[in-house]
Amino acid sequence: MKKIFLLGLMVLTGITGARCQQFGDYGVRAGLGVATYTDDLATKAPVLGATLGGFINFDFEATESPAGELFYLQTGLNLNRRGSVFQEVFEKESTLSIREGYMHAYYAQIPILACMHMELPIREAGHVVGVFAGPAVSVGLFGRYADRKVSPGVASYTDNYDIDVNGTSADRAVFNHIKRLDVSAVFGITYERGPLMLSLYVDHGFIATSKGEDILRIIENGQAQILDQINNTDTKPIEVEIPNGNNTAWMLSASYKLGSLPRK
């Protein structure tokens, strides 16, 4: 993942360095959506996702090529809210129990997006649609990890009871429980009208959030490894591990262009 990020950064630096006169628009963005972890074993429900940040475009209009008006690059800095309501099976004093809780995590994110847009060929001018896609690197800043319900001894759900987490702040710090770094793919569609842009997009992370210490996951992994040993004809069994959830968000954002940087 580090090599992919460095390669993308080198490409962006090379393009913008070679054509620094191509700085384009800059502005701010804000958005809301749903965020969750794509994990069939633990994820129970999504939480409110959000984004707030700024962007800068690098266009190619000065190349005097027809394609220069269609394509541009975009980067920026976002503060993203991600998380999930989760359900885990855990062991305490040789007893299996069910725990339900939630994670709210805040990330600083830098996207590097390849974008294409074009004006709709209709009578009223100024309606522009587009698509975009590219990688993004996120670093966790802060967040909260907490229990919401516990069912001791795998009791029925009617016996669940709310509990307060009275541990230390470190116990509730989300990045003491999940990984801080994430690398994701961002892709979506846009509609532009003057300085305003509306975007509908998906942000899917590729780094598993944790190491899979949930008891249910350990049982599933163990069963999968046994099946592999039975079915595999080689002497060395295949290592099987069901990964933990990945950050995923479906977002609707609004961007506003504040102006353009001076060109050379």
C-alpha positions as CSV (number, residue, x, y, z in Angstrom):
1,M,0.0,0.0,0.0
2,K,2.9,2.4,0.8
3,K,4.4,1.8,-2.7
4,I,1.0,2.5,-4.3
5,F,0.7,5.8,-2.4
6,L,4.2,6.9,-3.2
7,L,3.8,6.1,-6.9
8,G,0.5,8.1,-7.0
9,L,2.2,11.0,-5.2
10,M,5.2,10.9,-7.6
11,V,2.8,11.0,-10.6
12,L,0.8,13.9,-9.2
13,T,4.0,15.8,-8.3
14,G,5.4,15.2,-11.8
15,I,2.3,16.4,-13.6
16,T,1.8,19.5,-11.4
17,G,5.5,20.3,-11.4
18,A,5.8,20.1,-15.1
19,R,2.7,22.2,-15.7
20,C,2.4,24.4,-12.6
21,Q,0.8,27.0,-14.8
22,Q,-2.2,24.7,-14.9
23,F,-3.5,25.4,-11.4
24,G,-7.2,25.8,-11.6
25,D,-10.1,26.2,-9.2
26,Y,-10.0,25.9,-5.4
27,G,-12.8,25.7,-2.9
28,V,-14.5,24.0,0.0
29,R,-16.7,20.9,0.4
30,A,-19.0,19.4,3.0
31,G,-21.1,16.2,2.9
32,L,-23.1,13.6,4.7
33,G,-23.9,10.0,4.2
34,V,-23.7,6.5,5.8
35,A,-20.5,4.9,6.9
36,T,-19.9,1.3,8.0
37,Y,-17.5,-1.6,8.0
38,T,-18.0,-4.1,5.2
39,D,-17.9,-7.1,7.5
40,D,-20.7,-9.7,7.4
41,L,-19.6,-11.3,10.7
42,A,-19.5,-8.2,13.0
43,T,-21.2,-5.2,11.3
44,K,-24.8,-4.6,12.6
45,A,-25.7,-1.1,11.3
46,P,-24.1,2.0,9.8
47,V,-23.5,5.3,11.4
48,L,-23.7,8.9,10.1
49,G,-20.7,9.6,7.8
50,A,-19.5,13.1,7.2
51,T,-16.8,15.0,5.4
52,L,-15.5,18.6,5.6
53,G,-12.5,20.0,3.7
54,G,-11.1,21.8,0.8
55,F,-9.9,21.0,-2.7
56,I,-7.7,22.3,-5.5
57,N,-7.9,21.4,-9.2
58,F,-5.1,21.0,-11.7
59,D,-6.5,21.5,-15.3
60,F,-5.0,21.2,-18.7
61,E,-6.9,24.0,-20.6
62,A,-3.7,25.7,-21.6
63,T,-2.5,22.7,-23.6
64,E,-4.9,23.9,-26.4
65,S,-6.1,20.3,-26.8
66,P,-9.8,19.3,-26.9
67,A,-9.1,16.8,-24.1
68,G,-7.6,19.6,-22.0
69,E,-11.1,21.0,-21.4
70,L,-12.5,17.6,-20.4
71,F,-9.9,16.2,-17.9
72,Y,-8.4,17.6,-14.7
73,L,-6.8,16.3,-11.4
74,Q,-8.1,17.1,-8.0
75,T,-6.5,16.8,-4.5
76,G,-7.2,18.4,-1.2
77,L,-7.6,17.7,2.5
78,N,-10.7,16.3,4.2
79,L,-11.8,15.5,7.7
80,N,-13.9,12.4,7.5
81,R,-16.2,10.8,10.0
82,R,-16.4,7.0,9.7
83,G,-17.5,4.1,11.9
84,S,-20.1,1.4,12.5
85,V,-22.4,-0.3,15.0
86,F,-20.8,-3.7,15.6
87,Q,-21.6,-7.0,17.3
88,E,-18.9,-9.3,18.7
89,V,-18.7,-12.6,20.5
90,F,-16.2,-12.5,23.3
91,E,-14.9,-14.8,26.0
92,K,-14.7,-14.0,29.7
93,E,-14.1,-16.6,32.4
94,S,-14.7,-19.4,29.9
95,T,-18.1,-18.0,29.0
96,L,-19.0,-16.8,25.6
97,S,-21.0,-13.6,25.5
98,I,-22.4,-11.2,22.9
99,R,-21.3,-7.5,22.9
100,E,-22.9,-4.8,20.8
101,G,-21.1,-1.4,20.6
102,Y,-20.2,1.3,18.2
103,M,-17.1,3.0,16.8
104,H,-16.9,6.7,15.7
105,A,-13.6,7.5,14.0
106,Y,-12.3,10.7,12.5
107,Y,-9.7,10.7,9.7
108,A,-7.6,13.2,7.9
109,Q,-7.7,12.2,4.2
110,I,-5.8,13.3,1.1
111,P,-7.4,12.1,-2.2
112,I,-5.7,12.1,-5.6
113,L,-8.6,12.0,-8.2
114,A,-8.7,11.8,-12.0
115,C,-11.8,13.7,-13.1
116,M,-13.6,14.2,-16.4
117,H,-16.5,16.6,-17.0
118,M,-18.5,17.9,-19.9
119,E,-21.3,20.3,-20.5
120,L,-24.6,18.8,-21.4
121,P,-25.7,19.5,-25.0
122,I,-29.0,21.2,-24.1
123,R,-30.5,24.5,-24.9
124,E,-29.7,26.1,-21.5
125,A,-25.9,26.4,-21.1
126,G,-24.0,25.7,-17.9
127,H,-25.2,22.2,-16.9
128,V,-22.0,20.1,-16.5
129,V,-21.8,16.4,-15.5
130,G,-18.7,14.4,-14.7
131,V,-17.1,11.3,-13.2
132,F,-14.1,10.9,-11.0
133,A,-12.0,8.1,-9.5
134,G,-8.7,7.6,-7.7
135,P,-6.9,6.6,-4.5
136,A,-7.0,8.3,-1.1
137,V,-4.8,8.0,2.0
138,S,-6.4,8.5,5.4
139,V,-4.8,8.8,8.9
140,G,-6.9,8.4,12.0
141,L,-6.9,11.3,14.4
142,F,-9.4,10.5,17.2
143,G,-12.6,8.8,17.9
144,R,-14.7,6.7,20.4
145,Y,-15.0,3.0,20.9
146,A,-17.7,1.9,23.3
147,D,-20.0,-0.9,24.4
148,R,-23.8,-0.3,24.1
149,K,-25.3,-3.6,25.1
150,V,-24.0,-6.8,26.5
151,S,-25.7,-10.2,26.6
152,P,-23.8,-12.4,29.2
153,G,-23.6,-16.0,28.5
154,V,-25.2,-15.6,25.0
155,A,-28.5,-15.0,26.6
156,S,-31.5,-14.0,24.5
157,Y,-31.6,-10.5,23.2
158,T,-34.4,-9.6,25.5
159,D,-31.9,-9.9,28.4
160,N,-29.6,-7.3,26.9
161,Y,-28.9,-4.4,29.1
162,D,-27.3,-1.0,28.6
163,I,-24.0,-0.4,30.3
164,D,-21.8,2.7,30.8
165,V,-18.2,2.5,29.9
166,N,-16.4,3.7,32.9
167,G,-12.9,2.8,31.8
168,T,-10.0,5.2,31.1
169,S,-10.0,7.5,28.1
170,A,-7.5,5.0,26.5
171,D,-10.1,2.3,26.7
172,R,-12.5,4.4,24.8
173,A,-10.0,5.7,22.2
174,V,-11.0,4.1,18.9
175,F,-7.5,3.9,17.5
176,N,-6.4,1.8,20.4
177,H,-8.7,-0.9,19.0
178,I,-8.4,-0.4,15.2
179,K,-5.7,0.6,12.8
180,R,-4.9,4.2,12.2
181,L,-3.9,4.1,8.5
182,D,-6.3,3.4,5.6
183,V,-5.8,3.4,1.9
184,S,-9.1,3.6,-0.1
185,A,-10.5,4.0,-3.6
186,V,-12.9,6.9,-4.2
187,F,-15.2,7.0,-7.2
188,G,-18.4,8.8,-8.1
189,I,-20.4,11.2,-10.3
190,T,-20.8,15.0,-10.3
191,Y,-23.2,17.7,-11.4
192,E,-21.9,21.3,-11.8
193,R,-23.8,24.5,-12.1
194,G,-21.6,27.6,-11.9
195,P,-19.4,27.5,-8.8
196,L,-21.5,24.8,-7.1
197,M,-20.8,21.1,-7.5
198,L,-22.8,18.1,-6.1
199,S,-21.1,14.8,-5.9
200,L,-22.4,11.3,-5.1
201,Y,-19.5,8.9,-4.4
202,V,-18.3,5.8,-2.6
203,D,-15.2,5.7,-0.5
204,H,-14.0,2.1,0.1
205,G,-10.9,1.2,2.2
206,F,-8.6,-1.7,1.5
207,I,-6.9,-2.0,4.9
208,A,-8.6,-4.3,7.4
209,T,-9.4,-2.3,10.5
210,S,-8.1,-4.8,13.1
211,K,-6.5,-8.2,13.5
212,G,-9.6,-10.3,14.0
213,E,-9.6,-11.1,17.7
214,D,-13.3,-11.6,17.8
215,I,-14.1,-15.1,19.0
216,L,-16.7,-15.8,16.3
217,R,-14.1,-14.8,13.7
218,I,-11.5,-17.1,15.3
219,I,-14.0,-20.0,15.2
220,E,-14.8,-19.2,11.5
221,N,-11.1,-19.1,10.6
222,G,-10.4,-22.3,12.4
223,Q,-13.2,-24.1,10.5
224,A,-12.0,-22.8,7.2
225,Q,-8.4,-24.0,7.9
226,I,-9.7,-27.5,8.8
227,L,-11.6,-27.6,5.5
228,D,-8.6,-26.5,3.6
229,Q,-6.4,-29.2,5.2
230,I,-9.0,-31.8,4.3
231,N,-9.5,-30.6,0.7
232,N,-5.9,-29.6,-0.1
233,T,-3.8,-32.3,-1.7
234,D,-0.5,-30.5,-0.8
235,T,1.3,-31.3,2.4
236,K,1.2,-27.7,3.5
237,P,-2.3,-26.4,4.3
238,I,-3.5,-23.1,2.9
239,E,-3.6,-20.3,5.4
240,V,-7.1,-18.9,5.6
241,E,-8.0,-15.8,7.5
242,I,-11.4,-14.0,7.3
243,P,-10.4,-10.3,7.4
244,N,-12.0,-7.7,9.6
245,G,-14.2,-5.0,8.2
246,N,-13.0,-2.3,5.9
247,N,-14.1,1.3,6.0
248,T,-16.8,2.1,3.5
249,A,-18.9,5.2,3.1
250,W,-21.6,6.3,0.6
251,M,-21.6,10.1,0.6
252,L,-23.4,13.1,-0.9
253,S,-21.3,16.2,-0.8
254,A,-21.6,19.8,-2.0
255,S,-18.5,21.8,-3.2
256,Y,-18.2,25.5,-3.8
257,K,-15.5,27.1,-5.9
258,L,-14.0,30.1,-4.2
259,G,-11.8,31.2,-7.0
260,S,-8.9,30.3,-9.3
261,L,-5.2,30.4,-8.7
262,P,-3.2,32.7,-11.0
263,R,-1.7,31.1,-14.1
264,K,1.7,31.7,-15.6
